[in-house]
Amino acid sequence: MNSTLPPSPEPGAPGPSSAPQFGMPAGAPAPAPQKKRGKWFIAGGCGCLAIIALVVASCSAIVMNGSDDGEDTSTTTDSAPAAVEEEAPAEEAAPEEAAIEEEVPAEEEAPAEETPAEEEAPAEGDVPAEYTSALNSAESYSEMLHMSKQGIFDQLTSEYGDQFSEEAAQYAVDNLEADWNDNALKSAESYSETLHMSKQGIYDQLTSEYGEQFTEEQAQYAIDTIVADWNQNALESAKSYRDTMDMSPEAIRDQLSSEYGDQFTQEEADYAVENLDG
């Protein structure tokens, strides 16, 4: 059987046999005594206060850090315009410097334009004696030897020639009054009459850097204008080969027509051999 036991009385509660308290009506049930919560309530309150204090301290730290950051930001913000204000004059000065740099060449170019005038040939009264001597020598080479302009310049400056300075020689050939085409023609006539050269041989001699050094136009004028009997020149050359070198008629023919020899035409060489004994 199940038995129902009466509930245990709470600690501190009066037992059932306790006498009723004063002031309470007889037979009325005694009020249940309240639990002792004072110590737990105080401890809990103190704990809450500690937590609140920690939260407040943390918030204060955050606020202070935020204040410091704000001051740094404001400082940085305030210093930025200062940098801009310092750079502004540099930007304004740049165009002025560029303008100065652009003006400098203009001042330096003025003397450069006057330089050629200073280097012009001296006036007749100011010509150095060396220049005059070089001009006199150039005139002699042109009139007597019918030399080319380049040939005269080389003769005037050569260490084996007149040994004038290049400036004096250049003055001479620039101021020499000469007909270079006529000089080329007279040189061609000399080669034809004394050496009995062929037309092509004379042209090569007139234009060669080791020869007369006339221009191609001057040499062409000479051989187009010269009056010469090229057959007779071939015959005179053939006789010279026969008499001085004892060459056979066929060897003479080859020498006269060879591009490395006299450069006569084949017809001119044949004429010379056929009339060799005439």
C-alpha positions in Angstrom: 0.0 0.0 0.0 1.1 3.4 -0.7 1.3 5.6 2.3 1.1 9.4 2.1 3.6 11.0 4.3 3.2 14.5 5.4 5.5 17.0 3.8 8.7 17.9 5.7 8.6 21.2 7.2 10.9 23.9 5.8 13.9 24.8 7.8 13.1 27.3 10.4 9.3 26.8 10.1 7.5 26.0 13.3 6.4 22.6 13.8 2.8 21.6 13.9 2.9 21.5 17.6 4.1 25.1 17.9 1.9 27.5 19.7 0.1 30.2 17.7 1.8 33.6 17.6 0.5 36.5 19.5 -2.0 38.8 17.6 -3.2 36.0 15.4 -6.7 34.7 15.8 -7.0 31.4 17.3 -7.4 28.6 14.9 -6.0 30.7 12.0 -3.3 29.1 9.9 0.1 30.4 10.6 1.7 32.3 7.7 4.5 30.6 5.9 7.8 32.2 6.9 9.7 34.0 4.0 13.0 32.6 2.6 16.3 34.3 3.5 17.3 36.1 0.2 19.2 39.0 1.6 22.8 37.7 1.1 22.1 36.3 -2.4 20.5 39.5 -3.5 23.4 41.6 -2.3 25.9 39.3 -3.9 24.0 39.5 -7.2 23.8 43.2 -7.0 27.5 43.5 -6.4 28.1 41.3 -9.5 25.9 43.4 -11.7 27.6 46.5 -10.5 31.0 45.0 -11.4 29.9 44.0 -14.9 28.4 47.5 -15.4 31.7 49.1 -14.2 33.7 46.9 -16.7 31.3 47.9 -19.5 31.6 51.6 -18.6 35.4 51.3 -18.5 35.4 49.6 -21.9 33.2 52.3 -23.4 35.4 55.0 -21.9 38.5 53.4 -23.5 36.7 53.1 -26.9 35.6 56.7 -26.6 39.1 57.9 -25.8 40.6 55.9 -28.7 38.0 57.3 -31.0 38.9 60.8 -29.7 42.6 60.1 -30.4 41.8 58.9 -33.9 39.6 61.9 -34.5 42.4 64.2 -33.4 44.9 62.4 -35.8 42.3 62.6 -38.6 41.7 66.2 -38.0 45.4 66.8 -37.8 46.0 65.0 -41.1 43.0 66.8 -42.7 44.3 70.2 -41.4 47.9 69.5 -42.6 46.8 68.5 -46.2 46.0 72.1 -47.3 49.4 73.2 -46.0 51.1 70.7 -48.5 48.9 72.0 -51.3 49.7 75.6 -50.4 53.4 74.8 -50.4 53.3 73.0 -53.8 51.2 75.8 -55.5 54.2 78.2 -55.8 56.3 75.5 -57.5 53.6 75.0 -60.1 53.4 78.7 -60.7 57.1 79.0 -61.1 57.4 76.2 -63.7 56.0 78.3 -66.6 58.3 81.1 -65.7 61.3 78.8 -65.8 60.1 77.4 -69.1 59.8 80.9 -70.5 63.3 81.6 -69.4 64.6 78.4 -71.1 62.8 79.3 -74.3 64.3 82.8 -74.3 67.9 81.6 -73.9 68.3 80.0 -77.3 66.9 83.1 -79.0 69.7 85.1 -77.4 72.3 82.6 -78.4 71.2 82.3 -82.0 71.9 86.0 -82.8 75.7 85.6 -82.8 75.4 82.4 -84.9 73.7 84.3 -87.7 76.5 86.8 -87.7 79.3 84.1 -87.8 79.2 83.4 -91.6 79.7 87.1 -92.3 82.8 87.1 -90.2 84.1 84.0 -92.1 83.6 85.5 -95.5 86.6 85.9 -97.8 88.6 89.0 -96.8 88.4 92.1 -98.9 91.1 92.7 -101.5 93.0 95.0 -99.3 93.0 92.5 -96.4 94.1 89.4 -98.4 97.0 87.7 -96.8 100.2 87.3 -98.8 99.9 83.5 -98.7 96.5 83.7 -100.4 97.8 86.0 -103.1 100.7 83.7 -103.8 98.4 80.6 -104.0 96.2 82.4 -106.5 99.2 83.4 -108.7 100.3 79.7 -108.7 96.8 78.5 -109.6 96.6 80.9 -112.5 100.0 79.5 -113.8 98.8 75.9 -113.6 95.6 76.7 -115.4 97.1 78.7 -118.2 100.2 76.6 -118.9 99.2 73.1 -118.0 95.5 73.4 -118.4 94.8 71.5 -115.2 91.4 70.9 -113.6 90.2 72.7 -110.5 90.7 69.7 -108.3 94.1 69.0 -109.8 95.2 72.6 -109.0 93.9 72.4 -105.4 95.8 69.1 -104.9 99.0 70.6 -106.4 98.8 73.7 -104.2 98.4 71.7 -101.0 100.6 68.7 -101.7 103.7 68.2 -99.6 105.4 67.3 -102.8 104.0 70.4 -104.5 103.5 74.0 -103.4 102.6 73.2 -99.7 100.1 76.0 -99.3 97.5 75.8 -96.5 94.1 74.4 -97.5 92.5 77.8 -96.8 94.9 79.5 -99.1 94.4 76.9 -101.8 90.6 77.1 -101.5 90.8 80.8 -101.8 92.9 80.4 -105.0 90.6 78.0 -106.8 87.5 79.9 -105.8 88.9 83.2 -107.2 90.6 81.7 -110.2 89.0 82.8 -113.5 89.3 79.7 -115.7 87.2 77.9 -118.3 87.4 74.3 -117.0 85.7 72.9 -120.2 88.4 74.6 -122.3 91.1 73.2 -120.0 89.7 69.7 -120.4 89.7 70.1 -124.2 93.3 71.4 -124.4 94.4 68.5 -122.1 92.6 66.0 -124.4 94.3 67.6 -127.5 97.7 67.2 -125.8 97.1 63.5 -125.1 95.9 62.9 -128.7 98.8 64.8 -130.3 101.7 63.6 -128.1 100.6 60.1 -126.9 98.3 59.2 -129.8 95.6 57.9 -127.3 92.2 56.6 -128.2 89.0 58.5 -127.5 88.0 56.3 -124.6 91.6 56.3 -123.2 91.6 60.1 -123.2 88.2 60.2 -121.4 89.4 57.9 -118.7 92.6 59.9 -118.2 90.7 63.1 -117.9 88.3 61.8 -115.2 90.7 59.5 -113.3 91.5 60.4 -109.7 95.0 59.5 -110.5 94.9 61.5 -113.7 93.5 65.0 -114.5 90.4 64.8 -112.2 88.1 66.8 -114.4 84.4 66.2 -113.9 82.6 63.8 -116.2 80.8 66.6 -117.9 84.0 68.5 -118.6 85.7 65.3 -120.0 82.7 64.5 -122.2 82.7 68.0 -123.6 86.4 67.6 -124.4 86.1 64.3 -126.4 82.9 65.5 -128.1 84.7 68.7 -129.2 88.2 67.5 -130.0 89.2 67.2 -133.7 91.3 64.0 -134.0 91.9 61.2 -136.4 91.4 58.1 -134.3 92.6 55.7 -137.0 95.8 57.6 -137.3 96.3 57.6 -133.6 95.9 53.8 -133.6 98.5 53.5 -136.4 101.0 55.7 -134.6 100.5 53.6 -131.4 101.0 50.4 -133.4 104.3 51.7 -134.9 105.5 52.5 -131.4 104.8 49.0 -130.1 106.5 47.5 -133.2 109.6 49.7 -133.0 110.2 49.8 -129.2 108.8 46.4 -128.1 109.2 44.3 -131.2 105.5 43.0 -130.9 103.9 40.9 -133.6 101.0 42.4 -135.7 98.5 40.2 -133.8 99.8 41.1 -130.4 99.7 44.8 -131.5 96.1 44.3 -132.6 95.1 42.9 -129.2 96.9 45.6 -127.3 95.2 48.4 -129.3 91.7 47.0 -128.8 92.0 45.6 -125.2 90.0 47.3 -122.5 93.2 47.0 -120.4 95.3 48.5 -123.2 94.7 51.4 -125.5 90.9 50.9 -125.9 90.7 51.7 -129.6 87.7 50.3 -131.4 88.2 47.0 -133.3 87.9 48.8 -136.6 90.6 51.3 -135.6 92.9 48.5 -134.4 92.4 46.6 -137.7 93.2 49.8 -139.7 96.5 50.2 -137.7 97.7 46.6 -138.3 96.7 46.7 -142.0 98.7 49.9 -142.6 101.6 49.1 -140.3 103.9 48.5 -143.2 102.6 51.3 -145.4 
